[in-house]
């Protein structure tokens, strides 16, 4: 009576296999897209941290220079939930030129 249904029933294993393979391929593609997005987010955060430390280095030096307090200074600040440590060290004076070392670091595990 319904011969096409019996024929379709005999091929249901092939259809199940094709559906499972399609689902697996979609999962692999979505996992790779998610992984790529996470890598880009981490790289962007690294660039943000590098720019912030560079600007903090320049800012702490020029702030200390303008106020005339270029002695050893250590400070810490928090920007967008990340803690940055700032250290200003005088290196000495050679031929009337004073040298300073400013080090800014951040905690990357937050």
Buried (B, 14 or more C-beta within 10 A) or exposed (E): EEEEEEEEEEEEEEEEEEEEEEEEEEEEEEEEEEEEEEEEEEEEEEEEBEEBBEEBBEBBBEEBEEEEEBEEBEBEBEBEEBEBBBBBBBEEEEEEEEEBEBEBBBEEEE
